[in-house]
Amino acid sequence: METVLGRYRNLIILVGVLFLQVLGLAVQVKRTSDAESTRLIRVWAVGTITPLERGLIWGQTYSGNLWHNYFYLRGVRAENRQLKEQIDQLRLEQVRLNQDAEQAHRLQALLSFKERYISKTVAAQVIGSSGSDQSRSVYIDKGISDGIEQDMAVLTADGVVGKVLTVFPSTSLVLLINDQSSGVGAILEKSRLQGVLRGTPNGEVMLERVMSDEQVAPGETLLTSGGDQIFPKGLPLGRVAKVAGTDSGLFLNVKVKPAANLGRLEEVLVVLAKQEHQATAEGTGRVRTVDIMAQRLPSVPNKPAVSAGGAGIGVPGTAANDGAAKTPTVKPQSQTGVKPQTSAPSVRPKPVESDTTKPQGSISMTGVANKAATNPASGVTSAAPPKTVTAPGKPAISRPKTVTPATGTPASEDDSH
Amino acid sequence: MPITYTSGEQVEVYRFSVPVTVGVPLLALFLQAFVPLRFPFFSIFDLPLLVTIFFAMARRNPVSGLLTGALIGLIQDALTHRAIGLYGIAKTVVGFGASSMGAKLDAENAGARFLLTLGFYLLHSAVYFTVARGMVSLTLDWSWSRGVLAGLANAAVGVALYFVLDRCKQRT
C-alpha cells in the first residue's frame, strides 16, 4: 500500500487538487450568487494586483500632465482662439435648444410624463482589465468608499460602457456591454424598435429580439430604452453595423458598433443617482411662455360672434393678426408694444426671467397655452376677454377650437380661459 | 538525477529565490491585466501560463508544478467575473504536464521550448473550454485558426521570456 502511494504520489496529488477545484467550481455554479462565496479570494487577488495598477496609472497621469500642462504648450494660443469662437457658436445654439427644451418640458407636464435623469455622477479612472478574452470587464479606481454600488451604470462621453458588477473597498469591477453575460435594454432611435443588446463570445455586440419582419437600417443609432432599470433612457449605445437573419428566421441578427471605444477606455463616469422626476411646467422657475402667450392670444368667445355680414368687434392690438386664426404659424403681436417677429429665427433670443417683452413662438401651441393658462397651480390666469379676430375689409373670424395634445379632443370653451 | 530521453545527459533541477518565486508570477498577472488596456491585441498572450510552464519545467517537480499552476490560475480567475477555478484547473494540468515533461526531456533549447509551449497552450485551451462548457455552461467559440495562431504567438514570446527568466535560475 505504501509503495503504491509513493509510486503514484504525484498523480494522487494532481487528482486531489483538481478534485478540490472542481468541487469549488460546482459549489459556485450551484449557488445563484457566487460572488459572495468567493468574495474573500477576489478581494485578496484584487487587493494584490490593483495597487500596482493604480500606482502606474497615477505616475503615467502625473508625468503626462506635467508635460502637457507646463512644457508642451505649442499651438495653445491658436487653439484657445478657436475654442472661443466655438463657445460663441455654442451659446447661440444653446439659446435655441433651451427654447425647444422648455417647450418639450411643458408638453411632458401636460402628459404627466415621468422622466428619469442622471442626478449625480462620479468620474473614475480605468486602472486594469480582467486580462482574459473570456471576461470582458475592467477595473476602475473608485469603490465603496466613493459611494459606488453594484449595478450602477458606467458611461463615457461617447456612450454606455457597462455596469458595476462587483464593488471592493477602493476599486470596482465593471462588466462591459460586449461581454456575453451582459444585457442592456435598447431602442432604435428612428424606428423605435426595442430589443436587448448582448455581447458575444468573441467580443462583438448584437441587438437581439428584433423580429425578422421589421426593417432595421445599417447606420441607425441605438439608445438605451431604460427598461432594464439600470441605464437611464436615451443614452447612446452604438450604431447598427450589419443586419442579417438568424438561422431560425424568427429574429434579426443585428450587429452593433458600440458608441464607446471599449478597447481603449481611460476615464469613465459612474452614475451614482438617478431621479424620477414628474415633469412640471414650473420646473424652470420662470414665468412660462405659454402663460404669457395665453394672455396675448385672442381667446375663444363665450358665444360665437359671427354676424352674417357685419364686422366683428375689433380688439386693439390684434388687428395685425389677420391670419392668426387661419394659419397656425403666424406670431401674435405683443401687447407691450414690442415689434412682433414675423419669421421664425434660426437662433432665438435667450429667455429672460420675465419674458413679457419677448417675441413669442408659434401659435401651434395655442391649445397647450390655453390649457396651461387654466392650471390653478400656475397662478396665472388668462386675462384676455373673449374676442374675435377681425381684419379690415373682411368678416370677423372667430377663433377655431383647438385640440389638446393630452386627450386629442377639442378643448371646451371653458378650457380656453 | 533523472536521465533525459533526448541527450542522455543529466537533467539539471533549478530553484528560485523567494522574490523571484513570488514577484515573477505577480508581475505576469499585473501585466496581463494592465497592458491590454493600452494595447488590446496583447490579450491574446497568456503571460501567467508562460510563467507557469517556465517554473514547472525548470523545477521538474510535478507537485511543485501543479501547485504553482493552481495558485497562479486561481488568482487569474479571481480577477475575472467568472467562477473561480476555470483557469485554476487548466493551469494545474499544465503545471503537472510541464514539470513531468521537463523531467524527461531536455527543454533547454529554443526549439523544444517553442514546441512544448505551443502544445501546452493548446492543452490549456482545451481544458479551459471543456470545463467552461461542461461545468459552467459558458458559450465559447473555439476557432482552430485563432487558437493555433495565438499558440504560435505565445510560444514565440515564451521562448524569449524563458531566456530572460533563465538568469533567475539557481542550481540546486
Boltz contact constraints between the chains, C-beta under 6 A:
constraints:
  - contact:
      token1: [A, 10]
      token2: [B, 62]
      max_distance: 6.0
  - contact:
      token1: [A, 10]
      token2: [B, 63]
      max_distance: 6.0
  - contact:
      token1: [A, 13]
      token2: [B, 63]
      max_distance: 6.0
  - contact:
      token1: [A, 14]
      token2: [B, 66]
      max_distance: 6.0
  - contact:
      token1: [A, 14]
      token2: [B, 96]
      max_distance: 6.0
  - contact:
      token1: [A, 17]
      token2: [B, 66]
      max_distance: 6.0
  - contact:
      token1: [A, 17]
      token2: [B, 70]
      max_distance: 6.0
  - contact:
      token1: [A, 17]
      token2: [B, 92]
      max_distance: 6.0
  - contact:
      token1: [A, 18]
      token2: [B, 92]
      max_distance: 6.0
  - contact:
      token1: [A, 21]
      token2: [B, 85]
      max_distance: 6.0
  - contact:
      token1: [A, 21]
      token2: [B, 88]
      max_distance: 6.0
  - contact:
      token1: [A, 21]
      token2: [B, 89]
      max_distance: 6.0
  - contact:
      token1: [A, 24]
      token2: [B, 85]
      max_distance: 6.0
  - contact:
      token1: [A, 25]
      token2: [B, 83]
      max_distance: 6.0
  - contact:
      token1: [A, 25]
      token2: [B, 85]
      max_distance: 6.0
  - contact:
      token1: [A, 25]
      token2: [B, 135]
      max_distance: 6.0
  - contact:
      token1: [A, 28]
      token2: [B, 83]
      max_distance: 6.0
  - contact:
      token1: [A, 29]
      token2: [B, 136]
      max_distance: 6.0
  - contact:
      token1: [A, 34]
      token2: [B, 83]
      max_distance: 6.0
  - contact:
      token1: [A, 38]
      token2: [B, 84]
      max_distance: 6.0
  - contact:
      token1: [A, 41]
      token2: [B, 78]
      max_distance: 6.0
  - contact:
      token1: [A, 41]
      token2: [B, 84]
      max_distance: 6.0
  - contact:
      token1: [A, 42]
      token2: [B, 78]
      max_distance: 6.0
  - contact:
      token1: [A, 45]
      token2: [B, 75]
      max_distance: 6.0
  - contact:
      token1: [A, 45]
      token2: [B, 78]
      max_distance: 6.0
  - contact:
      token1: [A, 45]
      token2: [B, 79]
      max_distance: 6.0
  - contact:
      token1: [A, 49]
      token2: [B, 29]
      max_distance: 6.0
  - contact:
      token1: [A, 49]
      token2: [B, 30]
      max_distance: 6.0
  - contact:
      token1: [A, 49]
      token2: [B, 33]
      max_distance: 6.0
  - contact:
      token1: [A, 52]
      token2: [B, 30]
      max_distance: 6.0
  - contact:
      token1: [A, 53]
      token2: [B, 34]
      max_distance: 6.0
  - contact:
      token1: [A, 128]
      token2: [B, 33]
      max_distance: 6.0
  - contact:
      token1: [A, 128]
      token2: [B, 34]
      max_distance: 6.0
  - contact:
      token1: [A, 129]
      token2: [B, 33]
      max_distance: 6.0
  - contact:
      token1: [A, 129]
      token2: [B, 36]
      max_distance: 6.0
  - contact:
      token1: [A, 129]
      token2: [B, 37]
      max_distance: 6.0
  - contact:
      token1: [A, 130]
      token2: [B, 79]
      max_distance: 6.0
  - contact:
      token1: [A, 130]
      token2: [B, 80]
      max_distance: 6.0
  - contact:
      token1: [A, 131]
      token2: [B, 32]
      max_distance: 6.0
  - contact:
      token1: [A, 131]
      token2: [B, 33]
      max_distance: 6.0
  - contact:
      token1: [A, 132]
      token2: [B, 80]
      max_distance: 6.0
  - contact:
      token1: [A, 133]
      token2: [B, 43]
      max_distance: 6.0
  - contact:
      token1: [A, 135]
      token2: [B, 80]
      max_distance: 6.0
  - contact:
      token1: [A, 135]
      token2: [B, 81]
      max_distance: 6.0
  - contact:
      token1: [A, 135]
      token2: [B, 82]
      max_distance: 6.0
  - contact:
      token1: [A, 137]
      token2: [B, 81]
      max_distance: 6.0
  - contact:
      token1: [A, 165]
      token2: [B, 81]
      max_distance: 6.0
  - contact:
      token1: [A, 173]
      token2: [B, 81]
      max_distance: 6.0
  - contact:
      token1: [A, 201]
      token2: [B, 139]
      max_distance: 6.0
  - contact:
      token1: [A, 201]
      token2: [B, 140]
      max_distance: 6.0
  - contact:
      token1: [A, 201]
      token2: [B, 141]
      max_distance: 6.0
  - contact:
      token1: [A, 202]
      token2: [B, 141]
      max_distance: 6.0
  - contact:
      token1: [A, 263]
      token2: [B, 40]
      max_distance: 6.0
